[in-house]
Amino acid sequence: MRISRKKIERITVEIKQVDLYNEAEQEKYKDHPNMANSLVEVKLGFFQKERYEYIYIISKKSGG
């Protein structure tokens, strides 16, 4: 399993392929063609946006 996080800046948070990776992996894979692909959009309530700073993303670890 892989856990990453993304800063909540708006009520609607778009999760992209690159968001599944930690910062070091994001730098390593930044030039791969599908990293900017959108996977899902999550709409938070106003109070969740105000209460939490990050959304945590749990995904299956791929490869290797």
C-alpha positions in Angstrom: 0.0 0.0 0.0 1.1 3.6 -0.7 0.0 6.6 1.3 0.5 10.2 0.0 -1.1 13.5 0.8 -2.2 16.6 -1.1 -2.8 20.0 0.3 -6.4 21.1 0.4 -6.6 24.5 -1.3 -10.3 24.5 -2.5 -13.5 22.7 -1.7 -13.0 20.6 -4.9 -9.7 18.6 -4.8 -8.5 17.0 -8.1 -6.3 14.0 -7.6 -3.9 13.4 -10.4 -1.6 10.4 -11.2 1.4 12.4 -9.8 -0.4 12.9 -6.5 -0.1 9.1 -5.8 3.7 9.5 -5.3 5.7 11.1 -2.6 7.8 14.2 -3.3 11.0 12.3 -4.3 9.1 10.0 -6.6 7.2 13.0 -8.1 10.5 14.5 -9.1 11.8 11.2 -10.5 8.6 10.6 -12.6 7.7 14.2 -13.5 8.6 13.7 -17.2 6.4 10.6 -17.7 3.6 11.3 -20.1 0.6 10.3 -17.9 1.5 12.0 -14.7 -0.9 14.9 -15.2 -3.9 12.6 -15.9 -6.8 13.3 -13.6 -7.9 10.3 -11.6 -10.8 11.7 -9.5 -12.3 14.9 -8.1 -13.4 15.0 -4.5 -15.8 17.6 -3.3 -15.5 18.5 0.3 -17.9 20.3 2.5 -17.0 23.8 3.7 -16.3 22.7 7.2 -14.0 19.8 6.1 -12.0 22.3 4.0 -11.6 24.6 7.0 -10.8 21.9 9.5 -8.2 19.8 7.5 -5.0 20.9 5.8 -4.4 17.7 3.7 -6.3 15.0 2.1 -4.6 11.6 2.4 -4.5 9.3 -0.6 -4.2 5.5 -0.1 -3.4 3.5 -3.2 -2.0 0.2 -4.3 1.7 0.2 -4.8 2.4 -0.6 -8.5 5.4 -2.3 -10.1 8.7 -3.5 -8.6 
